[in-house]
Amino acid sequence: MERIPVFIPFIGNDTKKHLEDALDVGWLGMGASTKEFEERIADFLNLENRFVVTTNTGTSALHIALRAAGIGSGDEVITPSFNYVADHQAIKMTGANVVMCDIKEENLGIDCEKAEKLVTEKTKAIIPLHFAGIPCNQKEVFEMAEKYNLRVIEDAMHAFGTTIDNKKIGSYGDVTCFSFDPVKIVTSIDGGCVIVNNEEEFKRLQKFRLLGVDKDTTERYKNKRSWDYDVVSEGYRYHLTNIMASVGISQIKRVVEFIESRQKICQEYNKAFKNIEGVKVPQTDFKEISPFIYSLRVLDDKREFLIKHLDKIGIDVGIHFIPVHKHSYFANDRCGDMTVTDRVVKEILTLPLHTNMKSEYVQRVINGITSFFKNN
Ligand SMILES: Cc1ncc(COP(=O)(O)O)c(C=O)c1O
């Protein structure tokens, strides 16, 4: 029996062709394809007066987003503990201090009421996460940011294509970061981007991503280099190469199909599981969601038994996430009340979800879950 992995990247012949063509061009580093990928991201998200800078990972996108927003040594940044550790590491990279807060039961996004209690005069930014592609309560986040004069850097790594009131996440607000890592809906093998709403920060980000060199972006976008340059700011080697961007381009051309296929599977899962007493399904019909993962809540301490049952019948599952306040490196960082986080992390279970997932796989996952709850 074939095992069903949690993730399978969707790499079609079109992606292979883009890759081959990009290799044939012979300009492997950052270049014209990087620029094209950025234009396609802007186009897909319907950006107006907002600017895209791609990076080599989502983590580096977060790091330079924080730096461009002026976050540095001694500042404090609030983010949920229920988040991937990339955010917390990116905060530390800037020299700022991590402050972790709890989440809300209904969407597993940041709890702003609790977050407000953690604000001090050192707090400069807040990083909300749209977990599994499902939006947090963004309105509350923006209200809180306004009240305390905080920058909002949205971790939208899971939500490329999710809409709120018909507007795509990233097309408004302050700063938004996306990831195109190997398992994301749109992958560039590894990659990410930052979206900002002003040209000054846009230009700063372009320099931060390539060692602070002033002319690198404009020249390399023409598949050229300038040998006469100045270094004008701090900088990192975080650029996205032409080769990676070519994979991203091939993927973004089909993003609508990818999202729709995943929405359908999530809707089937919700329908199959919603009447099972021992689980809680995501509280959405998925119509506005670009679902990166399908995260089920397994109640009554049954998760470990269910994992064993699924393992026996060849179904892999994942856990997103171990809360960051439980990791030893973050043990001394400030955090607030974690009642919801501590409960939820014992329940969450990521089921297999692939773009254009085989219907036989979908059925096996559904049967695997329902058969367990018939007997337990
Ligand atoms: C919530 C979240 N934030 C940040 C990241 C980091 O993105 P990347 O893997 O592209 O560095 C990830 C990656 O999985 C993530 O899930």
PDBQT file of the ligand as one rigid body, heavy atoms in Angstrom, charges set to zero:
ROOT
HETATM    1  C1  LIG A 401       4.056  30.435   9.693  1.00  0.00    +0.000 C 
HETATM    2  C2  LIG A 401       5.363  30.424   9.003  1.00  0.00    +0.000 A 
HETATM    3  N1  LIG A 401       6.147  31.503   9.104  1.00  0.00    +0.000 NA
HETATM    4  C3  LIG A 401       7.343  31.549   8.495  1.00  0.00    +0.000 A 
HETATM    5  C4  LIG A 401       7.804  30.500   7.735  1.00  0.00    +0.000 A 
HETATM    6  C5  LIG A 401       9.143  30.588   7.099  1.00  0.00    +0.000 C 
HETATM    7  O1  LIG A 401       9.119  30.501   5.714  1.00  0.00    +0.000 OA
HETATM    8  P1  LIG A 401      10.321  29.868   4.907  1.00  0.00    +0.000 P 
HETATM    9  O2  LIG A 401      10.275  28.379   5.103  1.00  0.00    +0.000 OA
HETATM   10  O3  LIG A 401      10.054  30.230   3.490  1.00  0.00    +0.000 OA
HETATM   11  O4  LIG A 401      11.585  30.468   5.411  1.00  0.00    +0.000 OA
HETATM   12  C6  LIG A 401       7.011  29.342   7.602  1.00  0.00    +0.000 A 
HETATM   13  C7  LIG A 401       7.468  28.202   6.813  1.00  0.00    +0.000 C 
HETATM   14  O5  LIG A 401       6.942  27.128   6.831  1.00  0.00    +0.000 OA
HETATM   15  C8  LIG A 401       5.760  29.307   8.263  1.00  0.00    +0.000 A 
HETATM   16  O6  LIG A 401       4.973  28.234   8.207  1.00  0.00    +0.000 OA
ENDROOT
TORSDOF 0
